[in-house]
Structure formats: structure tokens, C-alpha cells
Amino acid sequence: MNKEQQREYPAVIVVTTTSGKEEAGAIARAAVERRLAACVHIDRICSVYFWEGVVQEDTEYRLLMKTTEAACNALTDLIAEMHSYEVPGIYRLPIVGGNESYLDWVRENTGGIGAGMERP
């Protein structure tokens, strides 16, 4: 995104799924400890998907990571590095509005400490 879009969407949600609760927790903790995400929600879900020519159905754990556009690349790299899937789904959704106090909190707590990023 360009700088104008960053101002329009100052916070984003990065989403991924894992096969297990431990892996989800490890990714969530690492993201928050490194300040690449202000908060991560972990939900147990059922996923139906097409893989290797067959429809699969599995229990997965979905991570919803509240962060900033500036931290997305470092967060995506962290997830890919820690993820056990051959092709992890990692995508981001812009937050187009919400409680400004909460969005301020997300921005204040996402600075990439220890990940080579400066505070926003």
C-alpha cells in the first residue's frame, strides 16, 4: 500500500491458520513479544479445502492478528518462518473503521521491537 492508503487504513488484521493449538500459540506469542501485533485472537475452526486433488476437512486454529500496515511484511515473514504448512495461508484485511481509542492502542503497541523496525 502507498502512504495515502496507510493513512486511510492505519490498522489491519493479518490472518493465518495452523493445524494445532500449540503452533498457533507460539506464533501468537512471538508476534506480540516482537511487537509485530498488538493482540492475537485464536479460534478453533473447521476448514474444508482442496489439497493434492482431494477435498479435505480438518480442525484448524485461526489467528486474527491486529497490527499496522507498516508491520505487515515483518509479521508475514515471522509467520512463514514459524509455520509448519508447506503453503501457509497468510493474508491481511484493512480495518476500515472502528473505535478510535482501540485503533490508537493497536498502533501504539505495534512497533516491531526487536525485529529491526523503529517505533511508528
KOLLO-844208 format. One record per atom (N, C-alpha, C): atom name; residue in one letter; x, y, z. Coordinates in steps of 0.1 Angstrom, whole numbers. Layout:
[site 'CA', 'a', [X, Y, Z]],
...
end
This chain:
[site 'N', 'm', [8, -12, 0]],
[site 'CA', 'm', [0, 0, 0]],
[site 'C', 'm', [9, 12, 0]],
[site 'N', 'n', [4, 23, -6]],
[site 'CA', 'n', [11, 35, -6]],
[site 'C', 'n', [8, 43, 7]],
[site 'N', 'k', [15, 54, 9]],
[site 'CA', 'k', [14, 62, 22]],
[site 'C', 'k', [0, 67, 23]],
[site 'N', 'e', [-7, 71, 12]],
[site 'CA', 'e', [-20, 76, 14]],
[site 'C', 'e', [-30, 65, 19]],
[site 'N', 'q', [-29, 53, 13]],
[site 'CA', 'q', [-37, 42, 18]],
[site 'C', 'q', [-34, 39, 33]],
[site 'N', 'q', [-21, 40, 37]],
[site 'CA', 'q', [-18, 37, 51]],
[site 'C', 'q', [-25, 46, 60]],
[site 'N', 'r', [-26, 59, 56]],
[site 'CA', 'r', [-34, 68, 65]],
[site 'C', 'r', [-49, 65, 65]],
[site 'N', 'e', [-54, 60, 54]],
[site 'CA', 'e', [-68, 56, 53]],
[site 'C', 'e', [-71, 43, 62]],
[site 'N', 'y', [-61, 34, 61]],
[site 'CA', 'y', [-63, 21, 69]],
[site 'C', 'y', [-51, 20, 78]],
[site 'N', 'p', [-51, 27, 90]],
[site 'CA', 'p', [-39, 27, 99]],
[site 'C', 'p', [-38, 14, 106]],
[site 'N', 'a', [-48, 5, 106]],
[site 'CA', 'a', [-47, -8, 113]],
[site 'C', 'a', [-52, -18, 103]],
[site 'N', 'v', [-47, -30, 104]],
[site 'CA', 'v', [-51, -42, 96]],
[site 'C', 'v', [-52, -54, 105]],
[site 'N', 'i', [-58, -64, 99]],
[site 'CA', 'i', [-58, -77, 106]],
[site 'C', 'i', [-51, -87, 96]],
[site 'N', 'v', [-41, -94, 102]],
[site 'CA', 'v', [-34, -104, 94]],
[site 'C', 'v', [-40, -117, 99]],
[site 'N', 'v', [-43, -126, 90]],
[site 'CA', 'v', [-50, -139, 93]],
[site 'C', 'v', [-41, -150, 88]],
[site 'N', 't', [-41, -161, 96]],
[site 'CA', 't', [-35, -174, 91]],
[site 'C', 't', [-42, -185, 99]],
[site 'N', 't', [-40, -197, 95]],
[site 'CA', 't', [-45, -209, 103]],
[site 'C', 't', [-33, -218, 105]],
[site 'N', 't', [-34, -226, 116]],
[site 'CA', 't', [-24, -236, 119]],
[site 'C', 't', [-32, -249, 122]],
[site 'N', 's', [-24, -260, 122]],
[site 'CA', 's', [-30, -273, 124]],
[site 'C', 's', [-32, -276, 139]],
[site 'N', 'g', [-25, -269, 148]],
[site 'CA', 'g', [-25, -272, 162]],
[site 'C', 'g', [-25, -260, 170]],
[site 'N', 'k', [-31, -261, 183]],
[site 'CA', 'k', [-32, -250, 192]],
[site 'C', 'k', [-18, -246, 197]],
[site 'N', 'e', [-8, -255, 199]],
[site 'CA', 'e', [5, -251, 203]],
[site 'C', 'e', [12, -242, 193]],
[site 'N', 'e', [11, -246, 180]],
[site 'CA', 'e', [17, -238, 170]],
[site 'C', 'e', [11, -224, 169]],
[site 'N', 'a', [-2, -224, 170]],
[site 'CA', 'a', [-9, -211, 170]],
[site 'C', 'a', [-5, -202, 181]],
[site 'N', 'g', [-4, -208, 193]],
[site 'CA', 'g', [1, -201, 205]],
[site 'C', 'g', [15, -196, 203]],
[site 'N', 'a', [24, -204, 198]],
[site 'CA', 'a', [38, -200, 196]],
[site 'C', 'a', [39, -188, 186]],
[site 'N', 'i', [31, -189, 175]],
[site 'CA', 'i', [32, -178, 166]],
[site 'C', 'i', [26, -165, 172]],
[site 'N', 'a', [15, -167, 179]],
[site 'CA', 'a', [8, -155, 185]],
[site 'C', 'a', [18, -148, 195]],
[site 'N', 'r', [24, -156, 204]],
[site 'CA', 'r', [33, -151, 214]],
[site 'C', 'r', [45, -144, 208]],
[site 'N', 'a', [51, -150, 198]],
[site 'CA', 'a', [62, -144, 191]],
[site 'C', 'a', [58, -131, 185]],
[site 'N', 'a', [46, -130, 178]],
[site 'CA', 'a', [42, -118, 172]],
[site 'C', 'a', [40, -107, 182]],
[site 'N', 'v', [34, -110, 193]],
[site 'CA', 'v', [31, -100, 203]],
[site 'C', 'v', [44, -96, 210]],
[site 'N', 'e', [53, -106, 214]],
[site 'CA', 'e', [66, -103, 221]],
[site 'C', 'e', [74, -94, 212]],
[site 'N', 'r', [74, -96, 199]],
[site 'CA', 'r', [82, -88, 190]],
[site 'C', 'r', [75, -75, 186]],
[site 'N', 'r', [63, -73, 191]],
[site 'CA', 'r', [55, -61, 188]],
[site 'C', 'r', [52, -59, 174]],
[site 'N', 'l', [50, -71, 167]],
[site 'CA', 'l', [45, -71, 153]],
[site 'C', 'l', [30, -72, 153]],
[site 'N', 'a', [24, -75, 164]],
[site 'CA', 'a', [9, -75, 165]],
[site 'C', 'a', [6, -70, 180]],
[site 'N', 'a', [-4, -62, 181]],
[site 'CA', 'a', [-8, -57, 194]],
[site 'C', 'a', [-16, -68, 201]],
[site 'N', 'c', [-23, -76, 194]],
[site 'CA', 'c', [-32, -86, 200]],
[site 'C', 'c', [-35, -97, 190]],
[site 'N', 'v', [-36, -109, 194]],
[site 'CA', 'v', [-39, -120, 185]],
[site 'C', 'v', [-50, -128, 192]],
[site 'N', 'h', [-61, -131, 184]],
[site 'CA', 'h', [-72, -139, 188]],
[site 'C', 'h', [-69, -153, 181]],
[site 'N', 'i', [-72, -164, 189]],
[site 'CA', 'i', [-70, -177, 184]],
[site 'C', 'i', [-84, -184, 185]],
[site 'N', 'd', [-89, -189, 174]],
[site 'CA', 'd', [-102, -196, 174]],
[site 'C', 'd', [-100, -210, 168]],
[site 'N', 'r', [-107, -220, 174]],
[site 'CA', 'r', [-107, -233, 168]],
[site 'C', 'r', [-118, -233, 157]],
[site 'N', 'i', [-115, -238, 145]],
[site 'CA', 'i', [-124, -238, 134]],
[site 'C', 'i', [-124, -251, 127]],
[site 'N', 'c', [-133, -253, 118]],
[site 'CA', 'c', [-133, -264, 109]],
[site 'C', 'c', [-131, -259, 95]],
[site 'N', 's', [-121, -264, 88]],
[site 'CA', 's', [-118, -259, 74]],
[site 'C', 's', [-120, -270, 64]],
[site 'N', 'v', [-127, -267, 53]],
[site 'CA', 'v', [-129, -276, 42]],
[site 'C', 'v', [-121, -269, 30]],
[site 'N', 'y', [-113, -277, 24]],
[site 'CA', 'y', [-104, -271, 14]],
[site 'C', 'y', [-99, -282, 4]],
[site 'N', 'f', [-95, -278, -7]],
[site 'CA', 'f', [-90, -287, -18]],
[site 'C', 'f', [-75, -288, -17]],
[site 'N', 'w', [-69, -299, -15]],
[site 'CA', 'w', [-54, -301, -14]],
[site 'C', 'w', [-50, -314, -20]],
[site 'N', 'e', [-40, -314, -29]],
[site 'CA', 'e', [-35, -326, -35]],
[site 'C', 'e', [-46, -334, -42]],
[site 'N', 'g', [-55, -328, -48]],
[site 'CA', 'g', [-65, -335, -56]],
[site 'C', 'g', [-77, -340, -48]],
[site 'N', 'v', [-78, -337, -35]],
[site 'CA', 'v', [-88, -343, -27]],
[site 'C', 'v', [-94, -332, -18]],
[site 'N', 'v', [-107, -332, -16]],
[site 'CA', 'v', [-114, -323, -6]],
[site 'C', 'v', [-110, -328, 8]],
[site 'N', 'q', [-105, -319, 16]],
[site 'CA', 'q', [-100, -322, 29]],
[site 'C', 'q', [-110, -315, 39]],
[site 'N', 'e', [-111, -320, 51]],
[site 'CA', 'e', [-118, -314, 62]],
[site 'C', 'e', [-110, -316, 75]],
[site 'N', 'd', [-106, -305, 81]],
[site 'CA', 'd', [-98, -306, 93]],
[site 'C', 'd', [-101, -295, 103]],
[site 'N', 't', [-98, -298, 116]],
[site 'CA', 't', [-98, -288, 126]],
[site 'C', 't', [-85, -280, 125]],
[site 'N', 'e', [-87, -267, 125]],
[site 'CA', 'e', [-75, -258, 124]],
[site 'C', 'e', [-77, -247, 135]],
[site 'N', 'y', [-67, -239, 137]],
[site 'CA', 'y', [-67, -228, 146]],
[site 'C', 'y', [-65, -215, 138]],
[site 'N', 'r', [-74, -206, 138]],
[site 'CA', 'r', [-73, -193, 131]],
[site 'C', 'r', [-68, -183, 140]],
[site 'N', 'l', [-58, -176, 135]],
[site 'CA', 'l', [-52, -164, 142]],
[site 'C', 'l', [-56, -152, 135]],
[site 'N', 'l', [-62, -142, 143]],
[site 'CA', 'l', [-65, -129, 138]],
[site 'C', 'l', [-56, -119, 146]],
[site 'N', 'm', [-47, -114, 138]],
[site 'CA', 'm', [-36, -105, 144]],
[site 'C', 'm', [-39, -91, 141]],
[site 'N', 'k', [-41, -83, 151]],
[site 'CA', 'k', [-43, -68, 149]],
[site 'C', 'k', [-29, -61, 149]],
[site 'N', 't', [-27, -54, 138]],
[site 'CA', 't', [-14, -48, 136]],
[site 'C', 't', [-15, -36, 127]],
[site 'N', 't', [-4, -31, 123]],
[site 'CA', 't', [-4, -19, 113]],
[site 'C', 't', [2, -24, 100]],
[site 'N', 'e', [-1, -16, 90]],
[site 'CA', 'e', [4, -19, 76]],
[site 'C', 'e', [19, -19, 77]],
[site 'N', 'a', [25, -10, 84]],
[site 'CA', 'a', [40, -9, 85]],
[site 'C', 'a', [46, -22, 90]],
[site 'N', 'a', [39, -29, 99]],
[site 'CA', 'a', [45, -42, 105]],
[site 'C', 'a', [41, -54, 97]],
[site 'N', 'c', [33, -53, 86]],
[site 'CA', 'c', [28, -65, 79]],
[site 'C', 'c', [39, -73, 73]],
[site 'N', 'n', [48, -68, 66]],
[site 'CA', 'n', [59, -76, 60]],
[site 'C', 'n', [67, -84, 70]],
[site 'N', 'a', [71, -77, 81]],
[site 'CA', 'a', [78, -84, 91]],
[site 'C', 'a', [70, -95, 98]],
[site 'N', 'l', [57, -92, 100]],
[site 'CA', 'l', [48, -102, 106]],
[site 'C', 'l', [46, -114, 97]],
[site 'N', 't', [44, -111, 84]],
[site 'CA', 't', [43, -122, 74]],
[site 'C', 't', [55, -131, 74]],
[site 'N', 'd', [67, -124, 74]],
[site 'CA', 'd', [80, -132, 74]],
[site 'C', 'd', [80, -141, 87]],
[site 'N', 'l', [77, -135, 98]],
[site 'CA', 'l', [77, -143, 111]],
[site 'C', 'l', [68, -155, 110]],
[site 'N', 'i', [55, -153, 105]],
[site 'CA', 'i', [46, -164, 104]],
[site 'C', 'i', [51, -175, 94]],
[site 'N', 'a', [56, -171, 83]],
[site 'CA', 'a', [62, -180, 73]],
[site 'C', 'a', [73, -188, 79]],
[site 'N', 'e', [82, -182, 86]],
[site 'CA', 'e', [94, -188, 92]],
[site 'C', 'e', [89, -199, 103]],
[site 'N', 'm', [79, -196, 111]],
[site 'CA', 'm', [75, -204, 121]],
[site 'C', 'm', [64, -215, 117]],
[site 'N', 'h', [58, -213, 106]],
[site 'CA', 'h', [47, -221, 102]],
[site 'C', 'h', [51, -235, 97]],
[site 'N', 's', [43, -245, 100]],
[site 'CA', 's', [46, -259, 96]],
[site 'C', 's', [40, -263, 83]],
[site 'N', 'y', [30, -255, 78]],
[site 'CA', 'y', [24, -258, 65]],
[site 'C', 'y', [34, -256, 53]],
[site 'N', 'e', [32, -264, 43]],
[site 'CA', 'e', [40, -262, 31]],
[site 'C', 'e', [36, -249, 24]],
[site 'N', 'v', [23, -246, 24]],
[site 'CA', 'v', [18, -234, 18]],
[site 'C', 'v', [9, -227, 28]],
[site 'N', 'p', [14, -220, 38]],
[site 'CA', 'p', [5, -213, 48]],
[site 'C', 'p', [-3, -202, 41]],
[site 'N', 'g', [-15, -202, 45]],
[site 'CA', 'g', [-24, -190, 40]],
[site 'C', 'g', [-21, -179, 50]],
[site 'N', 'i', [-16, -168, 44]],
[site 'CA', 'i', [-13, -156, 52]],
[site 'C', 'i', [-19, -144, 44]],
[site 'N', 'y', [-29, -137, 50]],
[site 'CA', 'y', [-35, -126, 42]],
[site 'C', 'y', [-38, -115, 52]],
[site 'N', 'r', [-40, -103, 47]],
[site 'CA', 'r', [-44, -91, 55]],
[site 'C', 'r', [-57, -85, 50]],
[site 'N', 'l', [-64, -80, 60]],
[site 'CA', 'l', [-76, -73, 58]],
[site 'C', 'l', [-75, -59, 64]],
[site 'N', 'p', [-79, -48, 56]],
[site 'CA', 'p', [-78, -35, 62]],
[site 'C', 'p', [-90, -33, 72]],
[site 'N', 'i', [-87, -26, 83]],
[site 'CA', 'i', [-97, -22, 92]],
[site 'C', 'i', [-102, -8, 87]],
[site 'N', 'v', [-114, -7, 83]],
[site 'CA', 'v', [-119, 5, 76]],
[site 'C', 'v', [-125, 14, 86]],
[site 'N', 'g', [-127, 10, 98]],
[site 'CA', 'g', [-133, 19, 109]],
[site 'C', 'g', [-134, 12, 122]],
[site 'N', 'g', [-137, 19, 132]],
[site 'CA', 'g', [-139, 13, 145]],
[site 'C', 'g', [-137, 23, 156]],
[site 'N', 'n', [-136, 17, 168]],
[site 'CA', 'n', [-133, 26, 180]],
[site 'C', 'n', [-119, 32, 179]],
[site 'N', 'e', [-118, 45, 177]],
[site 'CA', 'e', [-106, 52, 175]],
[site 'C', 'e', [-96, 49, 187]],
[site 'N', 's', [-101, 48, 199]],
[site 'CA', 's', [-93, 46, 210]],
[site 'C', 's', [-86, 32, 209]],
[site 'N', 'y', [-94, 22, 204]],
[site 'CA', 'y', [-88, 9, 202]],
[site 'C', 'y', [-78, 9, 191]],
[site 'N', 'l', [-81, 15, 180]],
[site 'CA', 'l', [-72, 16, 169]],
[site 'C', 'l', [-59, 23, 173]],
[site 'N', 'd', [-60, 34, 181]],
[site 'CA', 'd', [-48, 40, 187]],
[site 'C', 'd', [-40, 30, 195]],
[site 'N', 'w', [-47, 22, 203]],
[site 'CA', 'w', [-40, 12, 211]],
[site 'C', 'w', [-32, 2, 202]],
[site 'N', 'v', [-38, -2, 191]],
[site 'CA', 'v', [-32, -11, 182]],
[site 'C', 'v', [-19, -5, 176]],
[site 'N', 'r', [-20, 8, 172]],
[site 'CA', 'r', [-9, 15, 166]],
[site 'C', 'r', [2, 17, 177]],
[site 'N', 'e', [-2, 20, 189]],
[site 'CA', 'e', [8, 23, 200]],
[site 'C', 'e', [16, 10, 204]],
[site 'N', 'n', [9, -1, 202]],
[site 'CA', 'n', [15, -14, 207]],
[site 'C', 'n', [20, -23, 196]],
[site 'N', 't', [22, -17, 184]],
[site 'CA', 't', [28, -24, 173]],
[site 'C', 't', [39, -16, 167]],
[site 'N', 'g', [51, -19, 171]],
[site 'CA', 'g', [62, -12, 166]],
[site 'C', 'g', [74, -20, 162]],
[site 'N', 'g', [73, -33, 162]],
[site 'CA', 'g', [83, -41, 157]],
[site 'C', 'g', [96, -41, 166]],
[site 'N', 'i', [95, -40, 179]],
[site 'CA', 'i', [106, -40, 187]],
[site 'C', 'i', [113, -54, 186]],
[site 'N', 'g', [126, -53, 184]],
[site 'CA', 'g', [134, -65, 183]],
[site 'C', 'g', [134, -71, 169]],
[site 'N', 'a', [127, -65, 160]],
[site 'CA', 'a', [126, -71, 146]],
[site 'C', 'a', [132, -61, 136]],
[site 'N', 'g', [140, -52, 140]],
[site 'CA', 'g', [146, -43, 131]],
[site 'C', 'g', [137, -32, 126]],
[site 'N', 'm', [126, -30, 133]],
[site 'CA', 'm', [117, -19, 129]],
[site 'C', 'm', [118, -8, 140]],
[site 'N', 'e', [116, 4, 136]],
[site 'CA', 'e', [115, 15, 145]],
[site 'C', 'e', [101, 17, 149]],
[site 'N', 'r', [99, 23, 161]],
[site 'CA', 'r', [85, 26, 165]],
[site 'C', 'r', [79, 35, 156]],
[site 'N', 'p', [65, 34, 153]],
[site 'CA', 'p', [58, 43, 144]],
[site 'C', 'p', [57, 57, 150]],
end
